[in-house]
Structures are given as C-alpha cells and as structure tokens.
Amino acid sequence: MGIKIGDISSVNNLLTNEKKSNNESNQLFEDIYKAAIGLVNDTNNLQKNADKVTTDFAAGKTDNFVDVLIASEKATVALQYTVKLRDKVLDAYNEIMRMQV
C-alpha cells in the first residue's frame, strides 16, 4: 500500500476545480473527505509496517537494516505530508470562518 502520487494529484485537482452547483459541491466535499481518510489510513499502515520491520530486526528475525531504514523513512515522510495537509485544511477552514457573509 502507501501514498501514491496519483492520489495526491487527485486531491489537488479536487481542490482547484471551479465553482460548482450545490450537488456537485457536496460530491466534491465527499471526494476530498474520502481522499483524506485514505491518506490517513495509508499513513497508519506505513507506521505499522515500520514498527513491524523494526521489531523483527530487534528480535533477530531479519538482519536487513536497510529495510528498517526505508520503512521508517517512508512512514516519516507520510506522516509529515499528512500533518502539512491537515495544517492547510485548518488554514482554509479558519479563512472561511473569517469571511463576512
């Protein structure tokens, strides 16, 4: 599993679409929400895999330290991306809340 560049670009495409009708807006929100949940799930899976590989290495089940480093780095990058995406969503939310209607 893991984060795929296509998944990231599809989220960006969803966010940059022009103004839509109410029905299309609801679908857009649902698509963005599903993509975000998928990103969080992928991040969790990468974290679990890194933990498993690290535990296997510590227990002596494997001696390939490179796999431990790669799994750990993938998990770290995924977590950093997820946090940055969360920060951007919160910034957008705060900006919307500051708008005067």
RODO-2510 file (C-alpha; in nm, 4 decimals, decimal comma):
residues 101
     n   res          X          Y          Z
     1     m     0,0000     0,0000     0,0000
     2     g     0,1260     0,3525     0,0533
     3     i     0,0732     0,7001    -0,0741
     4     k     0,0694     0,7243    -0,4486
     5     i     0,1469     1,0395    -0,6427
     6     g    -0,1762     0,9909    -0,8373
     7     d    -0,3743     1,0045    -0,5121
     8     i    -0,2074     1,3299    -0,4122
     9     s    -0,2649     1,4912    -0,7504
    10     s    -0,6310     1,3835    -0,7483
    11     v    -0,6769     1,5657    -0,4156
    12     n    -0,5124     1,8739    -0,5659
    13     n    -0,7399     1,8512    -0,8714
    14     l    -1,0451     1,8269    -0,6475
    15     l    -0,9376     2,1355    -0,4549
    16     t    -0,8696     2,3500    -0,7622
    17     n    -1,1928     2,2842    -0,9537
    18     e    -1,4044     2,5882    -1,0372
    19     k    -1,7221     2,6801    -0,8507
    20     k    -1,9830     2,4063    -0,8725
    21     s    -2,3518     2,3630    -0,8019
    22     n    -2,4668     2,2583    -0,4539
    23     n    -2,4984     1,8929    -0,5551
    24     e    -2,1554     1,8943    -0,7158
    25     s    -2,0130     2,0739    -0,4121
    26     n    -2,1461     1,8012    -0,1834
    27     q    -1,9880     1,5372    -0,4050
    28     l    -1,6623     1,7350    -0,4117
    29     f    -1,6556     1,7526    -0,0321
    30     e    -1,7270     1,3797    -0,0101
    31     d    -1,4449     1,3017    -0,2555
    32     i    -1,1990     1,5217    -0,0660
    33     y    -1,3045     1,3654     0,2645
    34     k    -1,2582     1,0119     0,1289
    35     a    -0,9166     1,1041    -0,0140
    36     a    -0,8100     1,2499     0,3224
    37     i    -0,9287     0,9404     0,5105
    38     g    -0,7413     0,7244     0,2612
    39     l    -0,4280     0,9304     0,3191
    40     v    -0,4582     0,8867     0,6960
    41     n    -0,5143     0,5119     0,6555
    42     d    -0,2106     0,4818     0,4266
    43     t    -0,0016     0,6744     0,6795
    44     n    -0,1175     0,4439     0,9597
    45     n    -0,0338     0,1366     0,7527
    46     l     0,3145     0,2699     0,6800
    47     q     0,3670     0,3398     1,0521
    48     k     0,2534    -0,0134     1,1428
    49     n     0,4814    -0,1630     0,8781
    50     a     0,7778     0,0379     1,0068
    51     d     0,7041    -0,0800     1,3613
    52     k     0,6817    -0,4427     1,2462
    53     v     1,0065    -0,4263     1,0482
    54     t     1,1832    -0,2588     1,3403
    55     t     1,0510    -0,5188     1,5858
    56     d     1,1564    -0,8019     1,3539
    57     f     1,5043    -0,6516     1,3288
    58     a     1,5323    -0,6096     1,7058
    59     a     1,4142    -0,9683     1,7607
    60     g     1,6726    -1,1014     1,5172
    61     k     1,4154    -1,2283     1,2658
    62     t     1,5849    -1,0257     0,9939
    63     d     1,9284    -0,8757     0,9551
    64     n     1,8491    -0,6314     0,6753
    65     f     1,8963    -0,2897     0,8317
    66     v     1,8285    -0,1155     0,5009
    67     d     1,4659    -0,2375     0,5048
    68     v     1,4275    -0,0908     0,8533
    69     l     1,5599     0,2459     0,7389
    70     i     1,3441     0,2526     0,4252
    71     a     1,0245     0,1585     0,6107
    72     s     1,0987     0,4160     0,8796
    73     e     1,1674     0,6902     0,6268
    74     k     0,8504     0,6120     0,4294
    75     a     0,6468     0,6352     0,7489
    76     t     0,8142     0,9633     0,8452
    77     v     0,7547     1,1252     0,5066
    78     a     0,3919     1,0090     0,5007
    79     l     0,3327     1,1490     0,8473
    80     q     0,4933     1,4819     0,7582
    81     y     0,2784     1,5083     0,4449
    82     t    -0,0381     1,4220     0,6383
    83     v     0,0384     1,6849     0,9024
    84     k     0,1068     1,9504     0,6375
    85     l    -0,2183     1,8637     0,4627
    86     r    -0,4044     1,8896     0,7943
    87     d    -0,2466     2,2298     0,8555
    88     k    -0,3573     2,3524     0,5115
    89     v    -0,7122     2,2298     0,5716
    90     l    -0,7207     2,4083     0,9077
    91     d    -0,5877     2,7270     0,7466
    92     a    -0,8602     2,7068     0,4819
    93     y    -1,1239     2,6472     0,7488
    94     n    -1,0042     2,9436     0,9532
    95     e    -1,0046     3,1628     0,6426
    96     i    -1,3637     3,0619     0,5658
    97     m    -1,4655     3,1368     0,9256
    98     r    -1,3161     3,4875     0,8981
    99     m    -1,5229     3,5677     0,5867
   100     q    -1,8066     3,8078     0,6349
   101     v    -2,1351     3,6985     0,4832
***
